[in-house]
Amino acid sequence: VLRLLDYEVRAVYGGEEALGVAGRYRPDVIILDINMPGMDGLQAARELKRDRRLRGKLFIAHTATDEPLVRRVAAEIGFRRMVIKGSQALIETIDALLELPDECRFDQVTGRDE
């Protein structure tokens, strides 16, 4: 769907693969599935955030469940939003975040910027 909307996309199928691709490609937005096989999206985000080349990039958690603990941990790591799978919200979130100033913070309860 993102390709149809003219976004340039690099798909990976695990956390370890995400580390390699993101470091070479340097995307504007990094969408990580919280429950990826092998290294999960939370651990992958921690590792990616250590890469200076990816500083300031937007991180979005994509998940099948909305659990308060996962939402809190994702916010602490630096995800800008958590989006539930199967909703139109992912595309709307990407569009909105690309237009937001960097100082907008993640709201742990709603997933909305303050």
WOTAVEN-V181429 format. One record per residue. N is the residue number from 0. RES is the residue in three letters. BURIAL is b if it has 9 or more other ideal C-beta (glycine too) atoms within 8 Angstrom, else e. Layout:
# WOTAVEN-V181429
n & res & burial
N & RES & BURIAL
N & RES & BURIAL
This chain:
# WOTAVEN-V181429
n & res & burial
0 & VAL & e
1 & LEU & e
2 & ARG & e
3 & LEU & e
4 & LEU & e
5 & ASP & e
6 & TYR & e
7 & GLU & e
8 & VAL & e
9 & ARG & e
10 & ALA & e
11 & VAL & e
12 & TYR & e
13 & GLY & b
14 & GLY & b
15 & GLU & b
16 & GLU & b
17 & ALA & b
18 & LEU & b
19 & GLY & e
20 & VAL & b
21 & ALA & b
22 & GLY & b
23 & ARG & e
24 & TYR & e
25 & ARG & e
26 & PRO & e
27 & ASP & e
28 & VAL & b
29 & ILE & b
30 & ILE & e
31 & LEU & b
32 & ASP & e
33 & ILE & b
34 & ASN & e
35 & MET & b
36 & PRO & e
37 & GLY & e
38 & MET & b
39 & ASP & b
40 & GLY & b
41 & LEU & b
42 & GLN & b
43 & ALA & b
44 & ALA & b
45 & ARG & b
46 & GLU & b
47 & LEU & b
48 & LYS & b
49 & ARG & e
50 & ASP & b
51 & ARG & e
52 & ARG & e
53 & LEU & b
54 & ARG & e
55 & GLY & e
56 & LYS & b
57 & LEU & b
58 & PHE & b
59 & ILE & b
60 & ALA & b
61 & HIS & b
62 & THR & b
63 & ALA & e
64 & THR & e
65 & ASP & e
66 & GLU & e
67 & PRO & e
68 & LEU & e
69 & VAL & b
70 & ARG & b
71 & ARG & b
72 & VAL & b
73 & ALA & b
74 & ALA & b
75 & GLU & e
76 & ILE & b
77 & GLY & b
78 & PHE & b
79 & ARG & b
80 & ARG & b
81 & MET & b
82 & VAL & b
83 & ILE & b
84 & LYS & e
85 & GLY & e
86 & SER & e
87 & GLN & e
88 & ALA & e
89 & LEU & b
90 & ILE & b
91 & GLU & e
92 & THR & b
93 & ILE & b
94 & ASP & e
95 & ALA & e
96 & LEU & b
97 & LEU & b
98 & GLU & e
99 & LEU & e
100 & PRO & e
101 & ASP & e
102 & GLU & e
103 & CYS & e
104 & ARG & e
105 & PHE & b
106 & ASP & b
107 & GLN & e
108 & VAL & e
109 & THR & e
110 & GLY & b
111 & ARG & e
112 & ASP & b
113 & GLU & e
